[in-house]
């Protein structure tokens, strides 16, 4: 039976990938030590999701390991060796703000952890497909230089602008502010590409927009839609940071991202890079997301708007999906933004006793 190793396996993308690829006939080995609770507090712990996976996924093997520890990781890769056909790396420190608190931890998790996984893949299973959950933050704040138009509920680009349908992979990554988080993820992204080019490995970087879904343990510093819905449904106060709440994001359901991973696995390339997100149809500003959350939950959100934006944050970011769709025309998104929010609310209702 082929082996799939999935890091961050109790998180949003990792857990979706565990369930999906187990059904596809893989023996799945998950690596997750619940660093999310260290980053964001016990309310953001993923232990509940780990327990769900152990109960639901037959044959699932969970390893409570730290991706910064090469020798610990080696105990996973060495026994399975060339039976490992797929590595999905979705573990990360994911917050701009938190990275500035502990830069060494942020970089060691995001960059050094990725290097450990790449090198172990090269040593023990060089033919395996290596998929990295990267981020649109590799572009730093360059998107903020676009000629935005302020509208009632969102910032927008002119319809004749080259990036109106979304930002593609031609955008540069230099001469801009990334935040320390963006810098550590950029380092990891380039490492994944380099192992593809230098060693001929099958590697892909998926530069995600807002990744979301019902299994997200949303927290104040990370998990935009999940945390927003939690606040709306429970009455917890929500703070919008900067840009009048009109900043725009595109949102992709975790299932749709994982099916994109599958397409890449079935026909892999070397050192490939894709912008991936919900695209324009699944984009919204924070103000527009609040309106949808209020409609779904039947409650009014208590929120304030701070004049201070987060460092390196985007005013407007929509992913252009043209390159991935051209390479993998069979891939289609299943979930709309409203369907995703409805799922998040239903999941939150049980978890937070709404």
DAUR-V86844 format. One record per residue. N is the residue number from 1. PSI is psi as a letter, one per 20 degrees, with the letter a starting at -180 (* if undefined). Layout:
BEGIN
<<N PSI> <N PSI>>
END
This chain:
BEGIN
<<1 p> <2 q> <3 p> <4 p> <5 p> <6 o> <7 q> <8 k> <9 i> <10 j> <11 a> <12 g> <13 g> <14 g> <15 h> <16 g> <17 h> <18 g> <19 g> <20 g> <21 h> <22 g> <23 h> <24 j> <25 j> <26 q> <27 p> <28 p> <29 o> <30 q> <31 o> <32 p> <33 k> <34 l> <35 h> <36 h> <37 h> <38 g> <39 g> <40 j> <41 r> <42 h> <43 i> <44 j> <45 q> <46 j> <47 h> <48 h> <49 h> <50 g> <51 g> <52 g> <53 g> <54 h> <55 h> <56 h> <57 o> <58 p> <59 j> <60 p> <61 p> <62 p> <63 o> <64 m> <65 q> <66 p> <67 i> <68 i> <69 n> <70 g> <71 h> <72 g> <73 h> <74 h> <75 i> <76 g> <77 g> <78 g> <79 h> <80 h> <81 c> <82 i> <83 i> <84 o> <85 i> <86 p> <87 o> <88 o> <89 o> <90 j> <91 q> <92 r> <93 o> <94 j> <95 p> <96 g> <97 g> <98 h> <99 h> <100 h> <101 g> <102 m> <103 h> <104 g> <105 g> <106 g> <107 h> <108 h> <109 g> <110 g> <111 g> <112 h> <113 g> <114 g> <115 g> <116 g> <117 g> <118 g> <119 h> <120 h> <121 g> <122 h> <123 h> <124 h> <125 m> <126 i> <127 i> <128 q> <129 p> <130 o> <131 p> <132 p> <133 n> <134 b> <135 q> <136 i> <137 i> <138 h> <139 j> <140 b> <141 j> <142 h> <143 h> <144 i> <145 i> <146 q> <147 m> <148 q> <149 p> <150 p> <151 a> <152 g> <153 i> <154 r> <155 q> <156 q> <157 q> <158 q> <159 h> <160 j> <161 q> <162 h> <163 j> <164 g> <165 i> <166 q> <167 p> <168 a> <169 i> <170 i> <171 p> <172 r> <173 j> <174 r> <175 l> <176 r> <177 p> <178 h> <179 q> <180 h> <181 g> <182 h> <183 g> <184 h> <185 h> <186 g> <187 g> <188 g> <189 g> <190 h> <191 g> <192 g> <193 g> <194 h> <195 h> <196 g> <197 g> <198 g> <199 i> <200 k> <201 r> <202 n> <203 q> <204 p> <205 p> <206 o> <207 n> <208 q> <209 c> <210 o> <211 p> <212 r> <213 r> <214 i> <215 j> <216 p> <217 m> <218 q> <219 r> <220 h> <221 i> <222 p> <223 l> <224 f> <225 h> <226 g> <227 h> <228 g> <229 h> <230 g> <231 g> <232 g> <233 h> <234 i> <235 j> <236 q> <237 q> <238 p> <239 p> <240 p> <241 o> <242 r> <243 k> <244 j> <245 j> <246 j> <247 q> <248 p> <249 q> <250 q> <251 p> <252 p> <253 q> <254 h> <255 g> <256 h> <257 g> <258 h> <259 h> <260 g> <261 g> <262 g> <263 g> <264 g> <265 g> <266 h> <267 m> <268 q> <269 r> <270 p> <271 k> <272 q> <273 p> <274 p> <275 p> <276 p> <277 a> <278 i> <279 r> <280 g> <281 h> <282 k> <283 q> <284 q> <285 r> <286 g> <287 g> <288 h> <289 h> <290 g> <291 g> <292 g> <293 g> <294 h> <295 g> <296 g> <297 i> <298 j> <299 r> <300 p> <301 p> <302 o> <303 q> <304 q> <305 o> <306 q> <307 i> <308 p> <309 r> <310 q> <311 p> <312 j> <313 q> <314 p> <315 h> <316 p> <317 o> <318 p> <319 p> <320 p> <321 j> <322 g> <323 g> <324 g> <325 h> <326 h> <327 h> <328 m> <329 i> <330 i> <331 p> <332 q> <333 p> <334 h> <335 p> <336 r> <337 g> <338 h> <339 h> <340 g> <341 h> <342 g> <343 g> <344 g> <345 g> <346 h> <347 g> <348 h> <349 g> <350 h> <351 h> <352 j> <353 l> <354 *>>
END
